């Protein structure tokens, strides 16, 4: 689990740092990393790491909201306005 957490976090950070079209996929990789590290922390009884991953999970949800969910909702609303006006 720790290897999965490390690899997905590293690739996610790289995608966000590149700030290109693929950057927003970094948040999904961070989510996988959060889950993997949380499972590892529970198994290894490293509760400070678990706390850190919970904090990172909250930050990750903010990133997912900003990069994925809010734009999707705005796009849906715009499409709905066009349909309703027609």
Secondary structure, DSSP 8 states (H G I E B T S, - for coil): -HHHHHHHHHHHHHHHHHTSTTGGGHHHHHHHHHHHHHHHHHHHT-HHHHHHHHHHHHHHHHHHIIIIIHHHHHHHHHHHHHHHH-
